[in-house]
Amino acid sequence: MHGFANPARFLRIARPATGWLLWIGLLLTLAGAFAGLKLTPPDYLQGETVRILYIHVPSAWLGMAGWAGIAAASLSQLVWRHPLAAVAARAIAPAGAVFAAICLATGSIWGRPTWGTWWEWDGRLTSMLVLFFLYLGYIGLSASDRERGGEGRISAIYGLVGAINLPIIHYSVLWWRTLHQGQSISVRGSSIDNSMLLPLPLTMVGFTCLFAAVTLMLMRADLARTKLEGRLRRQATA
C-alpha cells in the first residue's frame, strides 16, 4: 500500500486507469440497462416495475461500499499515516453520497406501486437515509478541516464511527419487521429467476467501474489543487 504513497507514482497509474474504468463502466452499464429493459421478462407480481432493480441494487451496494472505503482509508490514515488516505476518503465521499441518493430515489419509485407508499420509516430505508446524511456530514467536515489546514484526524474518526451504520443497514431486514424484502442474492444462491438475473452483474460491475473512475478523478483534482496551493505559497514568500 505504501508503494503508492508517492503522489507522482500514484498519478502515473491513476491517469490511464481513469479512462479505462470510465469507458468500461459506461459500456457495461449501458449493456446491462439495455438487457434489463429489452431482454428480461416482467415479474409475475411486480410487472415492469421490477426492472428498476438493475439500478437500485448496484446503487445500494455502492452506497455502502463507499463508506466501507472511507472507513478503510480513515483507518489507514490514523494507524499507518498513509499520505494519500485522506485524499482517497475525500474523493470517495461525493461518489458514495450520489449513489446513496440514487438508492433512496429508486427505492421510493419502486416502493410506490409495490407497497402503496413513497416512503416507510422501516429499518432498511431509515438506516440508508442515515448513511446519506453521514456522507453529507463527512463532506462538510472534511472540507472545513482541509480549509483550516488540519491533518484530517477528526474526519478520519468520523469515518470510522460512521461505519457502525453499515451492519445496521445489512441486517435491518432481519432485526426488525419491515416492508423491505430480505436478501435476494447470497453465497447460497439467488431467489431471482435466472431469466431476470443476467443484467444485474453487468450493471453491478459497470456502476462499480464508474464509481472507481470518479474517485480517481477527484483524487487527481485534489492532488492538483494541493500542488497549485503549494506553488502559490512558494511564490508569495519568494
N, C-alpha and C positions, 0 to 999 in steps of 0.2 A: 504493500500500500504506500509506503514511504518512497517507493521508487517514482511515484507520480507527484511527489511533494514540490518538485521544481515546476513553477508555472510554465516555463518555456517548454519543458518536456511534455507536460500535460497538453499544452496547446498544439504541439505537433501531432498529437493523436486526436485531439478533440476536433480540430478543423475538418479533416476529411470524414471523421466519424459522424459529424453532424449532418452532412449532406446525405451520406448513405442511409442513416437512420430515418431521415426525413422522407426520402423517396420510397424506401421500403415500407415505412409506416403508411404513407398515402396510398400506395398500391394495394397493400393488404387490407386496409380499412375500406377502400372503395370496392375491392373484390368481395369482402365479407358483407358489406351493405347491399351490394347487388344480389348476392346469393340469398341473403336474408329476405329481400323484398320480392325476388322473382322466382327463386328455385325451391324454396321451402313451402310446405303446405301450412294453412292456418291451423291453429289449435282447435280441438274439438269443443273446448269450453270457452276459451277466451277469444277465439276467432282471429282476426287480423291484428288485434291489439298486441298479441304476444310477440310480434316482430320487434318491438322496442327493446326486447331483452338483449339484442345484439349491440346496443349502445349502453343500456343501463348496467348490465353486468360488468363489462370492462371498465366503465366509469367508477363503479363501486370498488372494484379491485384496485384501481389506480389511486383512488382517493385514500384508501387505507395503506396501500404500499408506499405512497408518497410520504405519509407521516412516519412509517417504519424507516424510510430512508433518512428523514430528518433526525429521528432518534439515533440511528446508527452514526450519522455524521456528528451529532452532538456528543455522543459517547467518545468518538474518535478525537474530537476537539478537547474534551475535558480530561481524558485519560492519556492519550498519546500526543496531544497538541499538534495534530496534523494541520499544516498551514492552509490547506485547501478545504478543510472540513466545514468551516463557517461559510465559505463561498458556495459549497455544494448545498448546504442546508438552505441558504437564502434563495438559491436558484430552484430548488425543489418546491418550496412553499407556494409560489404562484401557480405552478402547474398542478400541484395537488389540490389547491383551492378550486381551480376551474373544473377539474374532474369531479370533485365532491359536489360542486354546484350542479353539474350535468346529471350526476346520480340523483340528486334530490328532485330536479326538474322532471327528468324522465320517470322517476318513481311516482311523482304526483300525476303525471299524464297517464301512466299505466294504471294507477290506482283508481282514477275516476270511474272508468267503465267496469273495472273489476270489483272494487269494494263499494262503489257508490259514493265516494268522497275523495276530494283532492288531497286531504291530509288527515292523518290519525296520529295522536300522540302515543304511539306504541314504542316499544323498546328499540327496535331497529331504526325507525325513522328519526326518533328523538336523538339517539346516540350519533347518528350520521350528521344531523344538524349541528350537534355539539362539535363534531370534528370540523365542520365547515367554519364555525366561529373560532375554533382553535387555530385554524390556518390564518384567518384574518388577524387574530391577536399576534401570532408569530410574525407575520409580515410587518405589522406596525412596530412591534417590539424590536425586531432585528434592524429595521430601517432607522429607528430612533437611536439605538445603540451604536450603529455604524456612523451616524452623523455626529455623535458625541466623541467618536474616536475610541470607543470601547473595544474590548477584546472579544466580545460576543459570549461571555460566560453566562450572563443572565438568559440570553436567548437559548443557549445550549441546555441549561437546566430546565427551561420551559419546554423545550423539545422532548426531553426525557420524561418529564412529568406527564405531558400530554399523551404519551404512548399508553398510559393506563386505559385510555378510552378504546384502544384497538380490540382487546379481548372482550370488552363490553359489547362492541358492535357485533363481533363474530358470534358470541354466544347468546345474544339478546333473544333470539327466537327460541332458545331452549330454556332460558331463565324465567321469561315472562310470557303470559298469554298475549298473543299478538296476531294481527291480521296478516302480517308479512309471512310468506311461505318459508318453509325451512330450507336447508341447504340442498340444492338440486344436484350438484356435482361434488364428489368426494373421491378419495382413493379407492373406495369400494365400488364405485360406478357412478352412473348418472340416471336420474329419473326423467331426463329429457329424451324424447324419442330420437333415434339416430337420424331420421329424415329431417329433423329440425336442428340437429346439433352441429353440422358441418360449418356453417358460417361463424359460429361463436369463436373457435380458435383463431380464425383469420382476423376478426376484429379485436380479439384479446391481444394478439401479438402486434397487430397494426397500431392500436392505441398505445401499447407499451413503447413501441419504437418512436412514436410521435412524442410521447412523454419524455423519453430519453433525449431526443433531438432538441426539444425546447429547453430542457435542463442544461444541456451543453451550451446552447446559445446564450442563456442567461449567465452561466458561469464565465463564458468568454467575455461577455459585455461587462461583467463585474470586474474581471481582471484588467480589462482595457481601461475602465474608469479609474481603478486604483493606480495603474501605471501613469495615466494622464494627470491625476492629482499629485502624484509624486514629482512628476516633471515640472508642474506649475509651482510647487513649493520650492523646488531647487532654483527655478528661475527667479522667484521672488526674493530669495536670500542671496542671490548672486550679486 
